Amino acid sequence: MLWSIACERPGPNEARSGGFKANYFDVETGEEYWISGCHRDGKDALYATDVDIDDDSLDEYWVHVRGLPENKTLTRIRVPGKYSK
């Protein structure tokens, strides 16, 4: 299952899912995945995982969501996850 962080609405090929640990699915492939909102504390996923941040989202994520402009060149991070201990 693909884990993704999105700060905006899902694309046209995505639909809400009622699946276990998946809240969206690709309507063409049926692949289920989780889209989490961005959080100031960095707990952007259900469980600890590595996350890739798109180049066109770096400024928005690091400056406006996280308040950490010094990190706006980081494109891959480890997020702690909502349910991590």
Backbone as a ProteinNet text record, in pm:
[ID]
protein_1_A
[PRIMARY]
MLWSIACERPGPNEARSGGFKANYFDVETGEEYWISGCHRDGKDALYATDVDIDDDSLDEYWVHVRGLPENKTLTRIRVPGKYSK
[TERTIARY]
84.9	0	89.6	57.5	130.9	82.9	176.2	141.7	177.1	91.3	111	65.7	130.4	88.5	37.9	-78.4	-132.8	-185.9	-149.1	-198	-314.2	-358.6	-470.4	-560.3	-664.8	-760.3	-700.4	-748.3	-700.9	-730.7	-656.6	-672.2	-794.8	-815.2	-935.1	-943.8	-832.7	-834.7	-842	-878.6	-882.9	-1024.4	-1060.5	-1192.8	-1179.6	-1271.7	-1270.5	-1294.9	-1227.1	-1236.9	-1278.1	-1349.7	-1384.1	-1296.8	-1186.9	-1099.8	-1025.7	-970.3	-892.4	-759.1	-731.9	-609.1	-586.1	-692.7	-685.9	-807.2	-783.9	-898.2	-923.9	-838.7	-858.2	-814.3	-858.8	-810.8	-805.3	-717.9	-705	-816.9	-902.6	-1019.5	-980.6	-861.3	-818.5	-754.1	-672.1	-600.1	-661.7	-742	-799.8	-704.4	-582	-484.4	-533.5	-532.2	-574.3	-453	-473.4	-366.1	-425.7	-338.4	-379	-329.9	-418	-378	-401.9	-296.6	-303.6	-286.7	-353.7	-331.4	-195.6	-142.5	-14.1	-35.5	55.6	43.6	168.3	149.1	261.3	362.1	315	405.5	477.5	446.6	515.3	457	352.5	289.9	193	252.8	177.3	133.6	154.6	116.2	60.6	-1.5	-51.8	61.6	163.1	276.2	405.1	513.9	642.9	677.4	719.1	753.1	837.7	903.6	975.8	878	888.9	796.8	876.4	835.6	893.6	803.8	864.9	790.3	819.6	715.9	732.5	801.9	885.4	958.1	864.9	750.2	658.6	581.3	601	533.8	628.4	757.6	856.7	832.7	815.4	795.8	668.8	559.5	432.4	444.9	503.5	515.2	607.5	730.2	828.2	805.7	761.5	745.5	609	503.6	368.2	305.9	333.1	274.6	361.6	489.1	576.6	643	650.8	717.4	866.5	926	1069.6	1134.4	1141.2	1191.9	1335.2	1412.3	1550.7	1557.3	1446.7	1443.1	1387.6	1359	1284.6	1358.6	1479.7	1547.7	1536.7	1482.7	1468.2	1349.8	1376.5	1269.9	1228.8	1306.9	1272.3	1294.4	1191.2	1200	1139.7	1174.3	1115.7	1013.5	885.7	782.4	749.3	722.4	699	568.4	466.3	338.2	250.6	123	22.3	21.7	41.8	32.5	169.2	276.9	409.3	430	508.6	536.9	666.3
-117.4	0	123.9	218.9	344.5	442.7	505.3	608.3	742.1	837	965.3	1078.6	1191.8	1311.2	1409.9	1461.4	1560.2	1678.9	1796.6	1918.5	1976.3	1907.1	1955.2	1837.8	1863	1757.5	1652.6	1528.5	1422.5	1455.4	1392.9	1416.3	1349.2	1364	1313	1160.5	1091.2	944.8	882.6	961.6	913.6	924	830.8	831.3	785.6	829.1	787.1	637.4	577.6	434	409.7	304.2	264.7	149.6	125.8	12.7	26.8	-83.2	-87.5	-17	88	165.8	223.6	251.7	320.2	410.8	535.1	624.9	671.1	628.3	658.3	539	536	435.4	494.6	438.1	480.2	412.6	491.1	433.8	350.4	372.2	293.5	161.4	162.8	41.4	-30.1	41.6	-16.8	-16.3	35.5	38.1	129.3	78.2	156.5	222.9	340.7	410.3	509.3	562.9	657.5	796.6	895.3	1034.3	1100.9	1158.9	1226.3	1375.2	1452.1	1595.9	1628.4	1742.7	1786.4	1845.1	1814.6	1861.4	1938	2042.4	2124.2	2042.1	1942.2	1861.1	1752.6	1739.1	1641.3	1501.7	1479.9	1347	1334.9	1324.5	1329.3	1192.1	1088.3	953.2	879.9	765.2	686.9	624.3	574.5	506.5	566.7	551.5	605.5	552.3	643.2	605.3	713.5	679.6	778.4	842.1	972.6	1046	1130.1	1125.6	1212	1333.6	1451	1575.3	1626.5	1648.2	1697.8	1832.9	1854.7	1982.1	2102.4	2089.5	2203.4	2226	2140.5	2154.7	2190.6	2194.5	2216.9	2345.2	2455.9	2583.4	2581.5	2536.5	2531.1	2444.6	2324.6	2232.6	2286.3	2324.5	2362.3	2501.2	2595.6	2732.2	2753.5	2715.6	2747.6	2642.7	2515.3	2410.8	2384.8	2356	2318.3	2436.5	2552	2666.9	2648	2571.8	2543.7	2577.6	2706.3	2744.8	2698.3	2676.4	2630.6	2488.8	2415.6	2278.3	2268.7	2381.1	2374.2	2312.6	2263.9	2186.8	2036.7	1996.9	1853.7	1794.7	1693.9	1632	1494.8	1437.4	1306.9	1316	1280	1287	1161.6	1138.5	1030.5	1096.8	1059.8	1117.3	1017.8	1067.1	978.5	901.1	955.2	886.1	913.6	918.3	947	842.8	714.8	607.4	551.4	623.3	577.9	606.4	522.5	539.2	610.6
0	0	0	-78	-89.8	16.2	85.9	184.3	124.4	137.4	72.5	163.4	146.9	219.1	115.2	138.3	44.9	122.9	80.7	145	66.8	-35	-114.7	-148.5	-222	-254.6	-346.8	-338.8	-427.5	-573.6	-661.6	-804.8	-863	-994.5	-1060.5	-1066.8	-1050.7	-1055.5	-916.9	-817.2	-680.2	-624.8	-540.1	-478.2	-333.8	-251	-109.9	-99.5	-2.8	20.2	164.5	187.5	322.9	368.4	298.3	327.8	458.7	505.1	627.9	605.8	682.2	674.6	534.9	465.3	335.6	327.7	289.8	280.5	137.3	44.2	-97.7	-180.7	-304.7	-398.3	-537.8	-620	-758.5	-836.7	-901.5	-969.1	-1090.8	-1145.4	-1261	-1221.5	-1114.5	-1076.3	-956.6	-877.6	-757.3	-638.3	-657.8	-549.3	-437.6	-314	-198.7	-134.6	-78.7	-10.2	88.4	172	274.8	237.8	240.3	226.2	360.1	413	541.4	521.1	601.8	598.2	657.3	622.3	676.5	815.4	905.1	1042.9	1084.6	1160.2	1206.5	1286.8	1361.6	1443.7	1364	1234.5	1150.4	1155.3	1232.4	1238.2	1120.8	1001	876.5	825.4	900.2	859.3	981.4	959	1071.9	1150.8	1079.8	1142.8	1089	1162	1119	980.1	893.6	756.2	692.3	582	502.8	406	388.5	302.3	203.2	77	-26	-42.1	-46.7	-64	-204.6	-283.8	-419.8	-419.2	-520	-530.9	-529.9	-595.6	-602.6	-472.8	-373.2	-243.8	-130.4	-158.7	-52.5	26.3	-43.3	25.6	110.1	53.8	126.4	251.6	236.1	349	457.9	419.5	520.6	579.8	499.2	548.5	613	542	588.3	680.3	656.6	741.9	863.9	841.9	952.2	1021.4	955	1016.3	1030.8	938.6	942.9	808.5	774.1	642.3	615.5	719.6	700.8	641.6	643.4	590.5	448.8	384.1	258.9	141.2	162.1	57.8	81.3	195.8	226.8	150.6	69.9	-9.5	42.7	134.5	193	343.4	418.6	564.4	626.8	749.7	829.4	920.1	907.2	994.2	1104.3	1225.5	1338.9	1331.8	1272.3	1263.9	1383.5	1358	1460.5	1571.8	1535.9	1633.1	1674.4	1643.1	1684.3	1831.4	1893.4	2035.7	2056.3
[MASK]
+++++++++++++++++++++++++++++++++++++++++++++++++++++++++++++++++++++++++++++++++++++

